[in-house]
Amino acid sequence: MLRLEARAQPSRGWSYGSPLLALALTVVIGVLLFAALGKDPLAGLRVFFWEPIKSGYALGELTVKATPLLLIAVGLAVCFRSNVWNIGAEGQYVMGAIFAAGVALLADKNSSGAIVLPILMAGVVGGIVWAGLTAWLRDRFNANEILVSLMLVYVAVLVLNYLVAGPMKDPQGYNFPQSKTFELATRIPRLFEGSRVSIGIFLAVGAVALSWVFLFRTRAGFAQQVGGLAPAAARYAGFSSRRALWVALLVSGGMAGLAGALEVAGPIGQLTPYVPAGYGFAAIIVAFVGRLHPVGMVFSAILMSMFYIGGELAQSRLGLPKSLTGVFQGLLLFTLLACDTLVNYRLRLKAPKLVAAQEAV
């Protein structure tokens, strides 16, 4: 019989091997799912794991999807390492898009490309403002940041729907709830002709590098992590839990807002009700699959963007619902949670008679 036996120390090997095992289990379950739906499992695996990387254009689209996921996940990792549970990055992403769109709509045909920087800064401010509400309610009233940040997601979506159907609505848009298309000068510069890859990829890579330096090479980052791992020790060392709360949420909100600005002024090019794409929630999975480490999250963001593209291709080519993307994301999360048991426990094979004797004792 298989029994779980507690380890004396957490396994370093399984801390890295658990995400790989979780991915393998997700693939196996995915094959069974495709077979149950009457689809060719190999065709299903191909649209998820081969089509997104088979050409230069496909890799560009993969990068476009991975950029907002990586930016948001980097901010969330700072939160989670600080034991601050920001579940509302989707709302901060939406508010970043709204603030950025507000600046972009001020541009006219005579505007220069210099307006791109204020657009990105506006997105950062939007995310910070929305995350700041959660920080203030937690700091002032001790409100639960999980519930507050999550509920603010729906408030942000309602604000977005109001704006695109009211003050920001395109008067010449045939009554569609969307803003006018942004001027060319406001669009995020692209790196290659015929590709949607933008300078956002450099900002994402820069965020990864800065977060690594902050978390592992600065006193402030050390204080954030000590506060998350051992609050009592942090207080004894003189680290401010209040400061850690504000830093974690504002950094996370700023990263999510920047992702929203890059998306609305990049691939979308206008403010629409379809800005909420679930990136803020998917980035939570990205953060944990990447072990809350900046480098690990690069790979998990790429994997999650493959799921997004694979879900879209499965809908168009295999006739499967687009919700299959969420199914694969959920499978990856739950298999990871299950596999993480091996970090602190090991499986032992014991003879049934020996087990019965031990239970009798």
N, C-alpha and C positions, 0 to 999 in steps of 0.2 A: 504494500500500500504506500502511496505517496503522501508524505507529510511535510509541512512547512516547519523549518527549524530556524530560529532567529540567529543571525550572524553576530559575532562579537563586534565587528566593525562593518559599516556599509561597504559593499563591493565597488571598487573603483572601475573594474572591468565591466560590470553590468550597468553602471551608470552611463557608459557609452554604448554598450551593446544592446541595452533595452530599446532605444529608438529603432535600431536596425531590425531587431526581432519583431517589434510592433509593425514596422513597414512590411516585413515578410508575411506576417499574419493578415495584414490588411489586404495584401495581394491575393492570398489564398482565399479569404472570405469573398473578395471581389470576384474571383473566378467562379466560385459557387453561386454567387448572386447572378452573374451573367448567364450561367447555365440554367438557373431557376427561371429566369425571364425569357428563356428560349433564344438567347443570343449566343453567337460564337464567342467563347471566352477569350480566344486569341485576338479576335477583332476588338474586343473590349479592352484588353490590356494594351493593344497597339495604339488606340486613340488616347489612352491615358499616359503611356510611358514612352512611346516612340514618336508619334506625330508632333508633340510639342518641341522636339529637339532635332528633327530630321533635316532641317534646312536653316539657312541664315535668317530668313524671314521668320520662321517658327521660333528660333532662339530670341529674335528681337521681341516677339509678342510675349515670350516667356519672361523676358526682362521687364516689359511693361507691367505685367501682373505682379512680378516679384518685388518691384520697387516700393509700392505703398505698403505691402505686407511687411517688408523688412524694416521700413521706417517706423511703422507702428509697433512692431515687435521689439525693436530696440528700446523704445520708450517704456513699453510694458515690462521689459526685463528689469529696468531700473526700479520700477514700482514693486514688482514681485520680490526682488532681492531685498527690498526695504520692508517687506511684509505689509505693503499697502496694496489692496486688491482693487485695482481699477478695472472694472468690467465694462466701462462705458466709452472705450476708445472709439467705437463707431459713432457715437454722438459728437465727440470732439473732432473726428474726421469730417463729419457733415458740417459742423460749424466753421471749421477751417475752410471748407469749400465755399460756404456762404460769404464769409469775410473776403476771401480772395475774389469771388465773383463781384462783390460790391466795388472793389477797386478796379477790376477789369472792365466793368461797365462804364466807368468814368472816362475811359480812353476813347479817342476818336481817330479818324483816318490820318491825322497829322501827328499822332503820338509815336514816340520812338520805342525801341526795344528796351530802353532803360526802365520802363514801367514794370518789367517782369519781376525785378527785385522787390518793389513795394507789394506786388501781388503775393509773392511768396511770404513776405513778412506779415502781411495781413492774415494769411492762412495760419501762420504760427500763432499770432495774437488770438485769433478765433479759437484755436484749440486750447490755448492757455486760459482764456476767459472761461471756457466751459469746464475745464478741469479744475479751475480755481473755485468754481461754485461748490464742487464736491469737497475740495480741501477746506473751504471756509465752513461748510456745514459740519464736517467732521471735527474741525478744530474748535468751532464755537459751540456746537450743540452735541458733540460726540455722536453724530449720526453715522450709521453704518455706511461706509464708502461703497460697499458692494451694491446695496440697494439704491443709494442715491445716484451713483454713476450710471447704473443700468436704467433707472427711470428717466434720467436726463437724455438718454438716447432717443426715447420716444418723443420727448419735448422738442429735441433738435429736429427730428423728422417732421413734426407738425409745423415748426417754424419754417422749414424748407418748403413744405407744401403751400403754406400761406403766401410766402414770398413769390414763388413761381406762378401762383394763380392770382397774385395781386400786384404789389408794388414793383416787382422785377419782371413781370410778364411782358413778353414781346408784343407790342400793339399790332405788329404786322405778322404775327405768328399763327394766323388762322385759328385763334382761340385755343391753341395748345398750351398747357401749363408749363411753360419754359421761358427762359430769358432769351434775348436775342443772341445770335452767335457773336462771340468776342472778336474784336478786331485782330488782324494778323499780328500786329506789334505786341499784343498781350500773350501770344501763344508761347509756351515753353519751347526754347530752341531744341531742334532735333539733331541727332548726331549724324544720321545717314539719310541720303535721299531715298525715298521709297520705303522708309522704315519709321515706326512710331517711337523708337527708342530716343529718349530725351536726356537732357543733362541731369534729370532726376536720379539717374543711376549713380552719378558721381556724388550727389548729395547723400544717397543711401550708403555708399561705401564710406564716405566721410563720417557719417553718423556712427557706423560700425566702429571705425578707428577711434573716434572720440569717446564712445561709450566704453571701449576697452581700456583706454587710458584713464578715464574717470573712475571706473569701477576697481581697477586693479593696480593703478599707479598713483593715486592721489589720496590724501587724508580724508577728503570729503566723501569720496567713494567708499573708503573703508568704513567711515562712520555710518553711511547708509546701510551697508551690509551687516555690520555689527548690530545695528538697531533692529534689523529684520531677524537675525539669528538668535540674539540674546538681548532683549530689551532691557533687562535688569543690569546686565554688564555695560550696556551703552550708557545708561543713566549714571552708573558708577564712574565711568570714564569721562563723564561730562559732555557726552554727545546729546544734542537736543532732539528729542523725538518729534517735537513740533516742526523744527526745521526740516527734518528728514521727510515728514509728511508732505510739506509744501514743495520741497525740491522734487520728490518722486512724482507727484501729480502734475506739477507744472512742466517738468521735462517730458513726461508721457503725453500730456495734452499738446505740447508744442510739436512733438514728432507726428502725432496723429493729424494735427492741423496742417502741418507742412505736406503730409501725404494727400490730404484733401485738396490743397491748393494745386499741387502738381497734377492731380487727376482732372480737376475741373478746368484748368488752364492748359492742359495737355491733350490727352486722348479725347475727352468729351468736348471741350471748346465752348461750353455754355452751361448754365445752371438748369438742371432738370430734376424731376422727382426721382430719377433713377440713379442719382449720385450715391445713395446708400447701397453698396454692393456687398455688404457683409465682411469687408476687409477688417474692420475693427474686432469682430468676433473671431474670424479665422486667424488673426495675428496672435490671439491667445494660445492657440494650438502651435503656431510657429514658434512662439517663445519657449514653450515647454518641450517641444520636440527638439529644439536647439539647445536644451539644457540651460536656458537663460544666459548662454554665453554668446557674445557678439559673433564669433566665427561660426559657431554651430547654427545660429539662426540664419546665416547666409544660405546654408544647404537646405534647411527646413523651409525657408521662404521659396526657394526654387521648387521644392517638392510640392508645396501647397499651390503654387501657381500652375504646376502641371495638372493638379486636380481641377482647378478652375477651367483651364483650356480643354482638358479631357472631358469634363462635363458638358461643355458647349458642343464639342465634336460628337459626343455620344448622342446628343439631342438631334443634331442635323444628319448624322450618318447612320445611326443605329435605331433611330426612332425612340430613344429612351428619354424619360423626363429630365429636365435640367436639374431637378433636385438631387440627382445622383451625385452631384458635386458635394452637397452637404452630407450625403450618406458616407462617402469616402472620407470626408473630414472627420465625421463622427466616429467612424471605424478606427481611424488612426488615433484619435484621442483616447477612446476606450481601451484599445489594445495597448497603448502606451501606459495607461494607468494600471492595467493588469500586469504588464511586464515589469513595471517598476517595483512590484512586490519582490522580485529577485534581487533588488539592490540591498534590501535589508533582511531577506530570508533566503534560505536555500532549500531545494527539494531533496528529500531523503527517501530512499526506498527501503521499507522495513517489511519484514515477514509478518503475515497476519497474526500468527501465534504470538510473536513478540509484542505486537501492538496490543493484543488482547490482554496479555500479562501486565503490560505497563498500565493500561487503563484500570485493571483490577486493583493494582497497588495504589 
